[in-house]
Amino acid sequence: MTPAVRTAGVSLFWWTVRLVCPTCRRTMTAIYVDADACPVKNEIYRVARRYGLKVHVVSNSYLNVPRDPGIELVVVSDSFDAADNWIAERAGPGDIVVTADIPLADRGLKAGAAVIGNTGVPFTTASIGMAMASRELMSNLRAMGEITGGPKPMTPRDRSRFLSALDETIQKLRRQRT
């Protein structure tokens, strides 16, 4: 059995499918992962398996994902922001978006989804404005040559913070649905 792979554009009907709990008939939480540079995919798989949640791993190239019916690789075109657009069009209230991309985080929050950064720092409506401003400032500084290099490498503490934030977010969403 191979992992589920979907190419965006194959089936318009597939895009609108939402998992529904058979006992309470409520829409179940899905996790959308902006996966191209996500360092915490394995942690997401582990937590999603524990809670029985669907994970959409969205990338513009093939990635190796576990052979699990709850984990689906979605390969989108390599056009600019194709993965972000796919996630933003589908994520909504009760869902979780995992991304380091601040504009995608903003779009996810506007759609009503909970958004967590790769380092475990949750994005909120109160914090997204400052994050967008910081992103713009850093972009300008890089353009002027003042700052070079990328983000800090992931530490075990970052992974622990991410696991804690993901678990807390799932618990919070579950409480809101009852």
Order of alpha helices (4+ residues) and beta strands (2+ residues): beta-beta-alpha-beta-beta-alpha-beta-alpha-beta-beta-alpha-alpha
